[in-house]
Each structure stands twice: as structure tokens, then as C-alpha cells.
Amino acid sequence: MPYPKPMPLSNAERQRRYRQRLRAKAAGANVVEQVRITVERAVLALWDYHERPGPGGVQWRNIDGCQTLDQYRSELERSPANLIQACRAFLPGFEGLTPQEARTVADVIEIADALRLATPTPIHIPELV
């Protein structure tokens, strides 16, 4: 027996839910989930960079031995500092990253600085094209 179709939401109910999500976001709800999403995006951005040819046209996988995203993720997970070091390696100019990748990597650096109570790292993101 098929499930009944849900009733469409009224405009007032959509607005109420929207305002509720805005209040929750403003109150810091889901901040941990937002950080997890940012970190995952950074890992994928670093992997995309990894998949592009390295210096002299050699694939990074031939340099570091990581053939799959899972292997690369495992290398980053091996030590808590690996992800931050990989992100900081692109400072100051984020050479080789797209502007979107640079923003994601910069977000992880800024989160790490905040968690260490460190002075924020001055970051200049290349213009989004």
C-alpha cells in the first residue's frame, strides 16, 4: 500500500520553519555539523588538488603514494595536525587551488586558529571568477 502524499505546507508554515532555522543558526545550533561539513569540503578540495599533476607534470599519487581518496583521508587522519598542515601549505597565496577550494581551505585554517586561541592568520583569497 503506497504511503499517502504529505499535504503541502502553507505559506505561513514555510515561513515559520524558515524563521525557526534562522533563529537556530543565529544561536549557534549545528555549529559542530557545520564544521564537519567544512572539513569534509576541505578534504575533497585537497584531494582535487592532489588529483591534478604536480610539479613537472608528475601525478601527486606517484609522489606520495595515495592512490585513492580513502588512502589520502587515512593519511590526513593519522595525526590531528596533518589536515591543518596540508591546508597551511597553501599559504600565503593558495597557488594551484581554485578560488572555491582556497575559500574552503582558508575556512579550516581559520577554525583551527580559533580553536587554538591563536591570532588569526592573515588570509587573502584569490578573487572568485
A tleap script that builds the chain and sets N, CA, C and O, in Angstrom:
source leaprc.protein.ff14SB
mol = sequence {
  NMET PRO TYR PRO LYS PRO MET PRO LEU SER
  ASN ALA GLU ARG GLN ARG ARG TYR ARG GLN
  ARG LEU ARG ALA LYS ALA ALA GLY ALA ASN
  VAL VAL GLU GLN VAL ARG ILE THR VAL GLU
  ARG ALA VAL LEU ALA LEU TRP ASP TYR HIE
  GLU ARG PRO GLY PRO GLY GLY VAL GLN TRP
  ARG ASN ILE ASP GLY CYS GLN THR LEU ASP
  GLN TYR ARG SER GLU LEU GLU ARG SER PRO
  ALA ASN LEU ILE GLN ALA CYS ARG ALA PHE
  LEU PRO GLY PHE GLU GLY LEU THR PRO GLN
  GLU ALA ARG THR VAL ALA ASP VAL ILE GLU
  ILE ALA ASP ALA LEU ARG LEU ALA THR PRO
  THR PRO ILE HIE ILE PRO GLU LEU CVAL
}
set mol.1.N position { 0.839 -1.172 0.000 }
set mol.1.CA position { 0.000 0.000 0.000 }
set mol.1.C position { 0.889 1.242 0.000 }
set mol.1.O position { 1.732 1.398 0.883 }
set mol.2.N position { 0.710 2.107 -0.964 }
set mol.2.CA position { 1.569 3.293 -1.035 }
set mol.2.C position { 1.266 4.253 0.113 }
set mol.2.O position { 0.150 4.335 0.625 }
set mol.3.N position { 2.307 4.965 0.484 }
set mol.3.CA position { 2.148 5.967 1.539 }
set mol.3.C position { 1.361 7.151 0.998 }
set mol.3.O position { 1.497 7.520 -0.168 }
set mol.4.N position { 0.539 7.743 1.856 }
set mol.4.CA position { -0.189 8.925 1.385 }
set mol.4.C position { 0.785 10.081 1.168 }
set mol.4.O position { 1.782 10.225 1.875 }
set mol.5.N position { 0.469 10.878 0.189 }
set mol.5.CA position { 1.317 12.040 -0.088 }
set mol.5.C position { 1.158 13.055 1.033 }
set mol.5.O position { 0.050 13.300 1.509 }
set mol.6.N position { 2.297 13.657 1.461 }
set mol.6.CA position { 2.176 14.668 2.509 }
set mol.6.C position { 1.435 15.889 1.973 }
set mol.6.O position { 1.519 16.224 0.792 }
set mol.7.N position { 0.722 16.530 2.863 }
set mol.7.CA position { -0.008 17.733 2.473 }
set mol.7.C position { 1.006 18.851 2.244 }
set mol.7.O position { 1.979 18.969 2.988 }
set mol.8.N position { 0.785 19.654 1.239 }
set mol.8.CA position { 1.709 20.774 1.020 }
set mol.8.C position { 1.632 21.745 2.203 }
set mol.8.O position { 0.579 21.948 2.807 }
set mol.9.N position { 2.785 22.329 2.504 }
set mol.9.CA position { 2.832 23.292 3.603 }
set mol.9.C position { 2.202 24.610 3.180 }
set mol.9.O position { 2.320 25.044 2.034 }
set mol.10.N position { 1.543 25.220 4.125 }
set mol.10.CA position { 1.014 26.552 3.852 }
set mol.10.C position { 2.166 27.541 3.842 }
set mol.10.O position { 3.245 27.262 4.365 }
set mol.11.N position { 1.930 28.684 3.248 }
set mol.11.CA position { 2.952 29.727 3.220 }
set mol.11.C position { 3.355 30.118 4.641 }
set mol.11.O position { 4.537 30.324 4.915 }
set mol.12.N position { 2.399 30.219 5.525 }
set mol.12.CA position { 2.670 30.591 6.922 }
set mol.12.C position { 3.548 29.537 7.592 }
set mol.12.O position { 4.451 29.887 8.352 }
set mol.13.N position { 3.303 28.257 7.326 }
set mol.13.CA position { 4.105 27.190 7.923 }
set mol.13.C position { 5.525 27.199 7.363 }
set mol.13.O position { 6.480 27.000 8.113 }
set mol.14.N position { 5.680 27.425 6.064 }
set mol.14.CA position { 7.020 27.533 5.459 }
set mol.14.C position { 7.794 28.683 6.086 }
set mol.14.O position { 8.969 28.540 6.423 }
set mol.15.N position { 7.129 29.822 6.242 }
set mol.15.CA position { 7.784 30.982 6.855 }
set mol.15.C position { 8.151 30.701 8.308 }
set mol.15.O position { 9.230 31.088 8.758 }
set mol.16.N position { 7.262 30.027 9.052 }
set mol.16.CA position { 7.546 29.696 10.447 }
set mol.16.C position { 8.774 28.801 10.548 }
set mol.16.O position { 9.637 29.032 11.395 }
set mol.17.N position { 8.863 27.781 9.695 }
set mol.17.CA position { 10.021 26.875 9.697 }
set mol.17.C position { 11.287 27.617 9.288 }
set mol.17.O position { 12.350 27.392 9.867 }
set mol.18.N position { 11.186 28.486 8.311 }
set mol.18.CA position { 12.340 29.269 7.874 }
set mol.18.C position { 12.864 30.140 9.011 }
set mol.18.O position { 14.069 30.173 9.262 }
set mol.19.N position { 11.965 30.844 9.701 }
set mol.19.CA position { 12.362 31.696 10.830 }
set mol.19.C position { 12.973 30.852 11.946 }
set mol.19.O position { 13.929 31.277 12.595 }
set mol.20.N position { 12.435 29.679 12.166 }
set mol.20.CA position { 12.955 28.780 13.198 }
set mol.20.C position { 14.394 28.360 12.858 }
set mol.20.O position { 15.255 28.343 13.738 }
set mol.21.N position { 14.656 28.024 11.593 }
set mol.21.CA position { 16.012 27.660 11.169 }
set mol.21.C position { 16.965 28.839 11.305 }
set mol.21.O position { 18.110 28.668 11.725 }
set mol.22.N position { 16.499 30.037 10.952 }
set mol.22.CA position { 17.338 31.229 11.102 }
set mol.22.C position { 17.700 31.485 12.562 }
set mol.22.O position { 18.851 31.793 12.871 }
set mol.23.N position { 16.721 31.360 13.464 }
set mol.23.CA position { 16.988 31.558 14.898 }
set mol.23.C position { 17.985 30.524 15.410 }
set mol.23.O position { 18.893 30.853 16.173 }
set mol.24.N position { 17.811 29.273 14.989 }
set mol.24.CA position { 18.718 28.210 15.429 }
set mol.24.C position { 20.133 28.476 14.925 }
set mol.24.O position { 21.104 28.283 15.657 }
set mol.25.N position { 20.245 28.915 13.683 }
set mol.25.CA position { 21.567 29.214 13.115 }
set mol.25.C position { 22.206 30.391 13.854 }
set mol.25.O position { 23.397 30.352 14.163 }
set mol.26.N position { 21.432 31.427 14.136 }
set mol.26.CA position { 21.949 32.600 14.845 }
set mol.26.C position { 22.369 32.243 16.266 }
set mol.26.O position { 23.276 32.868 16.814 }
set mol.27.N position { 21.732 31.260 16.862 }
set mol.27.CA position { 22.052 30.849 18.226 }
set mol.27.C position { 23.225 29.875 18.269 }
set mol.27.O position { 23.621 29.436 19.348 }
set mol.28.N position { 23.780 29.535 17.120 }
set mol.28.CA position { 24.927 28.634 17.083 }
set mol.28.C position { 24.557 27.172 17.006 }
set mol.28.O position { 25.425 26.310 17.143 }
set mol.29.N position { 23.302 26.873 16.792 }
set mol.29.CA position { 22.889 25.477 16.665 }
set mol.29.C position { 23.582 24.859 15.461 }
set mol.29.O position { 23.790 25.521 14.444 }
set mol.30.N position { 23.922 23.633 15.579 }
set mol.30.CA position { 24.536 22.860 14.496 }
set mol.30.C position { 25.936 23.346 14.133 }
set mol.30.O position { 26.417 23.040 13.042 }
set mol.31.N position { 26.599 24.086 15.003 }
set mol.31.CA position { 27.927 24.587 14.673 }
set mol.31.C position { 28.897 23.428 14.435 }
set mol.31.O position { 29.751 23.499 13.552 }
set mol.32.N position { 28.760 22.365 15.227 }
set mol.32.CA position { 29.651 21.211 15.047 }
set mol.32.C position { 29.414 20.585 13.679 }
set mol.32.O position { 30.364 20.231 12.981 }
set mol.33.N position { 28.158 20.450 13.299 }
set mol.33.CA position { 27.851 19.876 11.985 }
set mol.33.C position { 28.378 20.767 10.861 }
set mol.33.O position { 28.862 20.265 9.847 }
set mol.34.N position { 28.286 22.071 11.037 }
set mol.34.CA position { 28.802 22.998 10.030 }
set mol.34.C position { 30.315 22.856 9.893 }
set mol.34.O position { 30.846 22.913 8.784 }
set mol.35.N position { 31.009 22.672 11.015 }
set mol.35.CA position { 32.461 22.480 10.965 }
set mol.35.C position { 32.786 21.172 10.268 }
set mol.35.O position { 33.703 21.114 9.449 }
set mol.36.N position { 32.041 20.121 10.588 }
set mol.36.CA position { 32.283 18.823 9.934 }
set mol.36.C position { 32.105 18.939 8.417 }
set mol.36.O position { 32.895 18.387 7.651 }
set mol.37.N position { 31.080 19.647 7.995 }
set mol.37.CA position { 30.844 19.837 6.559 }
set mol.37.C position { 31.994 20.623 5.939 }
set mol.37.O position { 32.449 20.292 4.844 }
set mol.38.N position { 32.464 21.652 6.622 }
set mol.38.CA position { 33.580 22.458 6.121 }
set mol.38.C position { 34.838 21.613 6.001 }
set mol.38.O position { 35.559 21.708 5.008 }
set mol.39.N position { 35.107 20.791 7.004 }
set mol.39.CA position { 36.289 19.923 6.968 }
set mol.39.C position { 36.176 18.930 5.819 }
set mol.39.O position { 37.148 18.690 5.102 }
set mol.40.N position { 35.002 18.359 5.644 }
set mol.40.CA position { 34.817 17.405 4.538 }
set mol.40.C position { 35.043 18.093 3.192 }
set mol.40.O position { 35.667 17.519 2.300 }
set mol.41.N position { 34.541 19.311 3.043 }
set mol.41.CA position { 34.768 20.060 1.795 }
set mol.41.C position { 36.251 20.329 1.592 }
set mol.41.O position { 36.749 20.268 0.468 }
set mol.42.N position { 36.956 20.625 2.676 }
set mol.42.CA position { 38.397 20.879 2.571 }
set mol.42.C position { 39.136 19.617 2.149 }
set mol.42.O position { 40.035 19.676 1.310 }
set mol.43.N position { 38.766 18.479 2.719 }
set mol.43.CA position { 39.411 17.215 2.330 }
set mol.43.C position { 39.189 16.961 0.847 }
set mol.43.O position { 40.113 16.558 0.141 }
set mol.44.N position { 37.973 17.192 0.371 }
set mol.44.CA position { 37.684 16.991 -1.055 }
set mol.44.C position { 38.434 17.996 -1.923 }
set mol.44.O position { 38.882 17.652 -3.017 }
set mol.45.N position { 38.578 19.239 -1.449 }
set mol.45.CA position { 39.340 20.248 -2.201 }
set mol.45.C position { 40.808 19.843 -2.274 }
set mol.45.O position { 41.436 19.961 -3.327 }
set mol.46.N position { 41.354 19.367 -1.158 }
set mol.46.CA position { 42.749 18.921 -1.159 }
set mol.46.C position { 42.928 17.710 -2.068 }
set mol.46.O position { 43.942 17.591 -2.756 }
set mol.47.N position { 41.950 16.815 -2.073 }
set mol.47.CA position { 42.033 15.650 -2.950 }
set mol.47.C position { 41.968 16.076 -4.419 }
set mol.47.O position { 42.712 15.556 -5.249 }
set mol.48.N position { 41.082 17.019 -4.739 }
set mol.48.CA position { 41.013 17.508 -6.121 }
set mol.48.C position { 42.359 18.074 -6.552 }
set mol.48.O position { 42.813 17.830 -7.670 }
set mol.49.N position { 42.997 18.831 -5.663 }
set mol.49.CA position { 44.337 19.354 -5.956 }
set mol.49.C position { 45.310 18.189 -6.144 }
set mol.49.O position { 46.142 18.206 -7.051 }
set mol.50.N position { 45.198 17.194 -5.291 }
set mol.50.CA position { 46.059 16.010 -5.340 }
set mol.50.C position { 45.931 15.285 -6.670 }
set mol.50.O position { 46.902 14.716 -7.169 }
set mol.51.N position { 44.745 15.305 -7.239 }
set mol.51.CA position { 44.495 14.604 -8.499 }
set mol.51.C position { 45.062 15.347 -9.713 }
set mol.51.O position { 45.207 14.763 -10.787 }
set mol.52.N position { 45.377 16.618 -9.544 }
set mol.52.CA position { 45.976 17.369 -10.647 }
set mol.52.C position { 47.478 17.074 -10.688 }
set mol.52.O position { 48.060 16.689 -9.673 }
set mol.53.N position { 48.098 17.247 -11.834 }
set mol.53.CA position { 49.537 16.996 -11.913 }
set mol.53.C position { 50.328 17.917 -10.989 }
set mol.53.O position { 50.000 19.093 -10.827 }
set mol.54.N position { 51.372 17.358 -10.391 }
set mol.54.CA position { 52.249 18.112 -9.505 }
set mol.54.C position { 53.340 18.815 -10.287 }
set mol.54.O position { 53.234 18.972 -11.503 }
set mol.55.N position { 54.391 19.240 -9.598 }
set mol.55.CA position { 55.500 19.914 -10.278 }
set mol.55.C position { 56.091 19.016 -11.366 }
set mol.55.O position { 56.289 17.820 -11.154 }
set mol.56.N position { 56.359 19.581 -12.488 }
set mol.56.CA position { 56.941 18.827 -13.585 }
set mol.56.C position { 55.982 17.862 -14.250 }
set mol.56.O position { 56.408 17.008 -15.028 }
set mol.57.N position { 54.663 17.983 -13.954 }
set mol.57.CA position { 53.670 17.135 -14.597 }
set mol.57.C position { 53.491 15.767 -13.962 }
set mol.57.O position { 52.686 14.976 -14.453 }
set mol.58.N position { 54.206 15.457 -12.894 }
set mol.58.CA position { 54.077 14.160 -12.229 }
set mol.58.C position { 52.842 14.170 -11.339 }
set mol.58.O position { 52.596 15.135 -10.616 }
set mol.59.N position { 52.071 13.095 -11.397 }
set mol.59.CA position { 50.885 12.984 -10.541 }
set mol.59.C position { 51.310 12.923 -9.079 }
set mol.59.O position { 52.287 12.255 -8.737 }
set mol.60.N position { 50.565 13.630 -8.210 }
set mol.60.CA position { 50.861 13.602 -6.779 }
set mol.60.C position { 50.800 12.189 -6.225 }
set mol.60.O position { 51.555 11.851 -5.313 }
set mol.61.N position { 49.912 11.356 -6.762 }
set mol.61.CA position { 49.801 9.973 -6.272 }
set mol.61.C position { 51.106 9.218 -6.455 }
set mol.61.O position { 51.413 8.316 -5.676 }
set mol.62.N position { 51.880 9.576 -7.477 }
set mol.62.CA position { 53.185 8.935 -7.672 }
set mol.62.C position { 54.231 9.509 -6.725 }
set mol.62.O position { 55.271 8.891 -6.497 }
set mol.63.N position { 53.962 10.680 -6.177 }
set mol.63.CA position { 54.888 11.312 -5.237 }
set mol.63.C position { 54.615 10.818 -3.822 }
set mol.63.O position { 55.544 10.426 -3.116 }
set mol.64.N position { 53.338 10.832 -3.395 }
set mol.64.CA position { 53.042 10.480 -2.004 }
set mol.64.C position { 52.465 9.084 -1.817 }
set mol.64.O position { 52.316 8.631 -0.682 }
set mol.65.N position { 52.137 8.393 -2.904 }
set mol.65.CA position { 51.666 7.017 -2.792 }
set mol.65.C position { 50.184 6.852 -2.504 }
set mol.65.O position { 49.715 5.718 -2.409 }
set mol.66.N position { 49.434 7.924 -2.361 }
set mol.66.CA position { 47.995 7.828 -2.106 }
set mol.66.C position { 47.270 7.685 -3.443 }
set mol.66.O position { 47.211 8.626 -4.234 }
set mol.67.N position { 46.727 6.507 -3.680 }
set mol.67.CA position { 46.073 6.224 -4.955 }
set mol.67.C position { 44.572 6.484 -4.931 }
set mol.67.O position { 43.952 6.647 -5.981 }
set mol.68.N position { 43.985 6.522 -3.732 }
set mol.68.CA position { 42.537 6.709 -3.619 }
set mol.68.C position { 42.238 7.784 -2.577 }
set mol.68.O position { 43.092 8.136 -1.764 }
set mol.69.N position { 41.024 8.292 -2.618 }
set mol.69.CA position { 40.581 9.263 -1.626 }
set mol.69.C position { 40.638 8.660 -0.224 }
set mol.69.O position { 41.008 9.347 0.728 }
set mol.70.N position { 40.279 7.389 -0.089 }
set mol.70.CA position { 40.327 6.740 1.229 }
set mol.70.C position { 41.754 6.682 1.768 }
set mol.70.O position { 41.970 6.914 2.958 }
set mol.71.N position { 42.719 6.381 0.922 }
set mol.71.CA position { 44.119 6.373 1.363 }
set mol.71.C position { 44.555 7.779 1.776 }
set mol.71.O position { 45.241 7.955 2.782 }
set mol.72.N position { 44.156 8.760 1.000 }
set mol.72.CA position { 44.513 10.149 1.305 }
set mol.72.C position { 43.877 10.577 2.629 }
set mol.72.O position { 44.536 11.180 3.476 }
set mol.73.N position { 42.617 10.264 2.796 }
set mol.73.CA position { 41.907 10.591 4.043 }
set mol.73.C position { 42.600 9.902 5.223 }
set mol.73.O position { 42.754 10.499 6.289 }
set mol.74.N position { 43.008 8.669 5.036 }
set mol.74.CA position { 43.700 7.934 6.099 }
set mol.74.C position { 45.000 8.634 6.493 }
set mol.74.O position { 45.336 8.700 7.675 }
set mol.75.N position { 45.727 9.153 5.515 }
set mol.75.CA position { 46.956 9.907 5.812 }
set mol.75.C position { 46.639 11.160 6.615 }
set mol.75.O position { 47.370 11.508 7.542 }
set mol.76.N position { 45.555 11.836 6.264 }
set mol.76.CA position { 45.167 13.042 6.992 }
set mol.76.C position { 44.704 12.705 8.413 }
set mol.76.O position { 44.932 13.481 9.341 }
set mol.77.N position { 44.060 11.556 8.581 }
set mol.77.CA position { 43.537 11.154 9.886 }
set mol.77.C position { 44.622 10.612 10.817 }
set mol.77.O position { 44.432 10.574 12.033 }
set mol.78.N position { 45.746 10.197 10.260 }
set mol.78.CA position { 46.809 9.571 11.054 }
set mol.78.C position { 47.272 10.448 12.200 }
set mol.78.O position { 47.593 9.946 13.277 }
set mol.79.N position { 47.309 11.736 11.982 }
set mol.79.CA position { 47.713 12.678 13.016 }
set mol.79.C position { 46.769 13.877 12.943 }
set mol.79.O position { 46.433 14.338 11.852 }
set mol.80.N position { 46.342 14.384 14.100 }
set mol.80.CA position { 45.406 15.515 14.079 }
set mol.80.C position { 45.957 16.746 13.354 }
set mol.80.O position { 45.184 17.560 12.850 }
set mol.81.N position { 47.258 16.887 13.298 }
set mol.81.CA position { 47.843 18.075 12.671 }
set mol.81.C position { 47.958 17.944 11.150 }
set mol.81.O position { 48.192 18.946 10.475 }
set mol.82.N position { 47.803 16.763 10.601 }
set mol.82.CA position { 48.020 16.576 9.161 }
set mol.82.C position { 47.105 17.428 8.294 }
set mol.82.O position { 47.560 18.022 7.316 }
set mol.83.N position { 45.826 17.498 8.635 }
set mol.83.CA position { 44.896 18.287 7.833 }
set mol.83.C position { 45.274 19.758 7.887 }
set mol.83.O position { 45.298 20.430 6.855 }
set mol.84.N position { 45.567 20.262 9.069 }
set mol.84.CA position { 45.921 21.675 9.204 }
set mol.84.C position { 47.222 21.972 8.464 }
set mol.84.O position { 47.333 23.000 7.796 }
set mol.85.N position { 48.204 21.082 8.577 }
set mol.85.CA position { 49.464 21.286 7.863 }
set mol.85.C position { 49.240 21.281 6.356 }
set mol.85.O position { 49.831 22.085 5.635 }
set mol.86.N position { 48.386 20.374 5.879 }
set mol.86.CA position { 48.091 20.325 4.447 }
set mol.86.C position { 47.426 21.621 3.996 }
set mol.86.O position { 47.719 22.127 2.912 }
set mol.87.N position { 46.535 22.156 4.821 }
set mol.87.CA position { 45.856 23.412 4.477 }
set mol.87.C position { 46.833 24.586 4.513 }
set mol.87.O position { 46.845 25.415 3.604 }
set mol.88.N position { 47.647 24.654 5.561 }
set mol.88.CA position { 48.603 25.763 5.703 }
set mol.88.C position { 49.681 25.746 4.618 }
set mol.88.O position { 50.305 26.773 4.351 }
set mol.89.N position { 49.900 24.599 4.000 }
set mol.89.CA position { 50.912 24.506 2.942 }
set mol.89.C position { 50.569 25.415 1.762 }
set mol.89.O position { 51.443 25.746 0.960 }
set mol.90.N position { 49.319 25.814 1.655 }
set mol.90.CA position { 48.901 26.661 0.537 }
set mol.90.C position { 49.010 28.153 0.836 }
set mol.90.O position { 48.765 28.982 -0.040 }
set mol.91.N position { 49.375 28.494 2.068 }
set mol.91.CA position { 49.564 29.907 2.413 }
set mol.91.C position { 50.860 30.402 1.813 }
set mol.91.O position { 51.795 29.605 1.735 }
set mol.92.N position { 51.002 31.615 1.390 }
set mol.92.CA position { 50.050 32.682 1.565 }
set mol.92.C position { 49.088 32.853 0.403 }
set mol.92.O position { 48.043 33.477 0.580 }
set mol.93.N position { 49.392 32.327 -0.782 }
set mol.93.CA position { 48.611 32.698 -1.959 }
set mol.93.C position { 47.670 31.655 -2.505 }
set mol.93.O position { 46.969 31.917 -3.482 }
set mol.94.N position { 47.630 30.458 -1.895 }
set mol.94.CA position { 46.743 29.385 -2.334 }
set mol.94.C position { 46.999 28.986 -3.790 }
set mol.94.O position { 46.071 28.658 -4.528 }
set mol.95.N position { 48.276 29.021 -4.189 }
set mol.95.CA position { 48.626 28.662 -5.563 }
set mol.95.C position { 48.184 27.239 -5.882 }
set mol.95.O position { 48.376 26.323 -5.082 }
set mol.96.N position { 47.600 27.069 -7.041 }
set mol.96.CA position { 47.167 25.764 -7.507 }
set mol.96.C position { 45.735 25.404 -7.140 }
set mol.96.O position { 45.194 24.422 -7.649 }
set mol.97.N position { 45.114 26.189 -6.260 }
set mol.97.CA position { 43.728 25.922 -5.879 }
set mol.97.C position { 42.789 26.855 -6.630 }
set mol.97.O position { 43.148 27.984 -6.966 }
set mol.98.N position { 41.601 26.372 -6.884 }
set mol.98.CA position { 40.578 27.256 -7.437 }
set mol.98.C position { 40.147 28.207 -6.319 }
set mol.98.O position { 40.400 27.919 -5.149 }
set mol.99.N position { 39.511 29.317 -6.643 }
set mol.99.CA position { 39.039 30.217 -5.578 }
set mol.99.C position { 38.105 29.538 -4.576 }
set mol.99.O position { 38.175 29.827 -3.381 }
set mol.100.N position { 37.238 28.645 -5.040 }
set mol.100.CA position { 36.337 27.936 -4.127 }
set mol.100.C position { 37.122 27.002 -3.212 }
set mol.100.O position { 36.849 26.928 -2.014 }
set mol.101.N position { 38.100 26.287 -3.777 }
set mol.101.CA position { 38.941 25.416 -2.956 }
set mol.101.C position { 39.729 26.238 -1.938 }
set mol.101.O position { 39.868 25.838 -0.782 }
set mol.102.N position { 40.244 27.387 -2.376 }
set mol.102.CA position { 41.006 28.258 -1.473 }
set mol.102.C position { 40.137 28.728 -0.312 }
set mol.102.O position { 40.597 28.742 0.830 }
set mol.103.N position { 38.900 29.109 -0.579 }
set mol.103.CA position { 37.999 29.560 0.493 }
set mol.103.C position { 37.764 28.446 1.506 }
set mol.103.O position { 37.772 28.691 2.712 }
set mol.104.N position { 37.554 27.231 1.024 }
set mol.104.CA position { 37.307 26.098 1.910 }
set mol.104.C position { 38.534 25.792 2.763 }
set mol.104.O position { 38.408 25.553 3.964 }
set mol.105.N position { 39.706 25.797 2.160 }
set mol.105.CA position { 40.946 25.545 2.893 }
set mol.105.C position { 41.182 26.667 3.909 }
set mol.105.O position { 41.604 26.404 5.035 }
set mol.106.N position { 40.916 27.900 3.521 }
set mol.106.CA position { 41.072 29.039 4.435 }
set mol.106.C position { 40.111 28.917 5.615 }
set mol.106.O position { 40.468 29.274 6.738 }
set mol.107.N position { 38.911 28.425 5.381 }
set mol.107.CA position { 37.948 28.239 6.471 }
set mol.107.C position { 38.504 27.278 7.522 }
set mol.107.O position { 38.362 27.526 8.720 }
set mol.108.N position { 39.131 26.190 7.090 }
set mol.108.CA position { 39.701 25.230 8.040 }
set mol.108.C position { 40.843 25.872 8.823 }
set mol.108.O position { 40.972 25.645 10.026 }
set mol.109.N position { 41.666 26.666 8.157 }
set mol.109.CA position { 42.756 27.363 8.852 }
set mol.109.C position { 42.189 28.308 9.905 }
set mol.109.O position { 42.692 28.370 11.027 }
set mol.110.N position { 41.150 29.038 9.543 }
set mol.110.CA position { 40.539 29.978 10.487 }
set mol.110.C position { 39.892 29.254 11.662 }
set mol.110.O position { 39.966 29.736 12.792 }
set mol.111.N position { 39.266 28.117 11.422 }
set mol.111.CA position { 38.681 27.326 12.506 }
set mol.111.C position { 39.785 26.829 13.435 }
set mol.111.O position { 39.650 26.888 14.657 }
set mol.112.N position { 40.877 26.339 12.851 }
set mol.112.CA position { 41.995 25.846 13.668 }
set mol.112.C position { 42.579 26.962 14.529 }
set mol.112.O position { 42.888 26.743 15.701 }
set mol.113.N position { 42.732 28.157 13.957 }
set mol.113.CA position { 43.234 29.300 14.725 }
set mol.113.C position { 42.297 29.621 15.885 }
set mol.113.O position { 42.752 29.894 16.995 }
set mol.114.N position { 41.004 29.592 15.633 }
set mol.114.CA position { 40.037 29.894 16.686 }
set mol.114.C position { 40.103 28.852 17.802 }
set mol.114.O position { 40.025 29.206 18.979 }
set mol.115.N position { 40.245 27.576 17.451 }
set mol.115.CA position { 40.306 26.524 18.459 }
set mol.115.C position { 41.582 26.594 19.296 }
set mol.115.O position { 41.589 26.192 20.460 }
set mol.116.N position { 42.653 27.101 18.705 }
set mol.116.CA position { 43.915 27.227 19.444 }
set mol.116.C position { 44.016 28.555 20.174 }
set mol.116.O position { 45.009 28.816 20.853 }
set mol.117.N position { 42.990 29.402 20.041 }
set mol.117.CA position { 43.006 30.753 20.608 }
set mol.117.C position { 44.207 31.540 20.092 }
set mol.117.O position { 44.776 32.370 20.800 }
set mol.118.N position { 44.574 31.265 18.860 }
set mol.118.CA position { 45.711 31.922 18.222 }
set mol.118.C position { 45.260 33.187 17.513 }
set mol.118.O position { 44.086 33.350 17.179 }
set mol.119.N position { 46.207 34.068 17.293 }
set mol.119.CA position { 45.933 35.246 16.484 }
set mol.119.C position { 45.537 34.761 15.096 }
set mol.119.O position { 46.223 33.914 14.524 }
set mol.120.N position { 44.455 35.275 14.551 }
set mol.120.CA position { 44.030 34.810 13.225 }
set mol.120.C position { 45.129 34.994 12.175 }
set mol.120.O position { 45.825 36.009 12.149 }
set mol.121.N position { 45.261 33.997 11.324 }
set mol.121.CA position { 46.215 34.046 10.218 }
set mol.121.C position { 45.686 35.005 9.167 }
set mol.121.O position { 44.542 34.872 8.732 }
set mol.122.N position { 46.509 35.985 8.746 }
set mol.122.CA position { 46.035 36.867 7.662 }
set mol.122.C position { 45.882 36.053 6.380 }
set mol.122.O position { 46.823 35.406 5.921 }
set mol.123.N position { 44.690 36.099 5.818 }
set mol.123.CA position { 44.394 35.285 4.641 }
set mol.123.C position { 43.828 36.165 3.546 }
set mol.123.O position { 42.901 36.944 3.770 }
set mol.124.N position { 44.401 36.031 2.354 }
set mol.124.CA position { 43.871 36.705 1.170 }
set mol.124.C position { 43.453 35.619 0.196 }
set mol.124.O position { 44.275 34.833 -0.275 }
set mol.125.N position { 42.176 35.591 -0.095 }
set mol.125.CA position { 41.633 34.598 -1.017 }
set mol.125.C position { 41.652 35.175 -2.425 }
set mol.125.O position { 41.214 36.307 -2.631 }
set mol.126.N position { 42.156 34.412 -3.405 }
set mol.126.CA position { 42.079 34.886 -4.785 }
set mol.126.C position { 40.635 35.192 -5.157 }
set mol.126.O position { 39.709 34.551 -4.661 }
set mol.127.N position { 40.454 36.149 -6.009 }
set mol.127.CA position { 39.099 36.555 -6.426 }
set mol.127.C position { 38.351 35.392 -7.026 }
set mol.127.O position { 38.903 34.612 -7.803 }
set mol.128.N position { 37.067 35.279 -6.655 }
set mol.128.CA position { 36.213 34.272 -7.280 }
set mol.128.C position { 35.887 34.733 -8.684 }
set mol.128.O position { 35.501 35.880 -8.909 }
set mol.129.N position { 36.048 33.826 -9.613 }
set mol.129.CA position { 35.824 34.170 -11.015 }
set mol.129.C position { 34.461 33.717 -11.435 }
set mol.129.O position { 34.073 33.912 -12.587 }
savepdb mol mol.pdb
quit
